[in-house]
C-alpha cells in the first residue's frame, strides 16, 4: 500500500501542490462579504447570517421543546 517510490502515494501528505496547470476562477466574491460585524465594547462579533439564524433557532426550539415536554425529556435522559 505505502510504496515510498510511488510519487502519487496518498499517505504522503508532504507535498500538496497540484501536478498540472491550475486555473483559478476569478470572481468578485470576498471571504466574509455577507457577514454582519457588530462591536460590543471591546468585543467584536462577526456573524454569518444564515448559519447564525439556523443554529440559533435550532437551539431555541430545542430548549422550548425540552421545557414544554419536561416529563418526556426526563424519561428520555434517564
N, C-alpha and C positions, 0 to 999 in steps of 0.2 A: 504494500500500500504506500508506504512512505519511502520512495526511492530518492536518495539525495542527488542523483544525476538528472532527474526529471525536472525541467525548468517550470513546468506547469503544476507542480505538486501543491494541492490545495491546503496542505497543513503548513506550508511555508508562508507565513504572513509578513516576511521582512520587506518585500517589495510589492507595494500595492498600486504601482503606476500602471496605466494602460499599455497594452502591447502595440497598438496601432495608432493611426491618426484619430484625434478626438476633436469633434466639432461641437462645442457647447452652443446651446440655443440662446441667442441674445433676446432678452425681454426687458421690459421696463419695471418688472417686479423687484421690489426691495424687501429684504427679510424684515418682517415686523411692521410692514407699512400699514396694516389694518389694525394694529394693536392700539388700545387706549392707554395713555400714560397719565397716571394720577400721582400727585405728590401730597402726602400727608405728613407735614412737618419734615423730619429728617428721613422719613421712609418714602421710597418711591415704588409705585406699583406699575407693572406693565402687563395689561390684561388682554388676552386674545379672546375676542367676543364670543365666538361660537363655543369654544372649549369651556370658558368660564360659565356661560349660561347653562350649558347642558350639565356640567358637573355640579354646579350649584343647585339647580332644580332637582337633580337626582338625589343629592344629599338631603335637601329639604323634604322631598317626598318620602324618603326612607325614614327620616325622623318622625314625621307626622304619622305615617302608617304605623310605625312601631308604638307611638304613644296612643293611637286610637285602638290598636289591637294588642294591648298590653298583655292580656292573659294568653293569647295565642302565641305571641312572641316569646313570652317566658317559657312556655311549654316547648317551643322550638329550640331554645338555647339551653335547656336542661340536659 
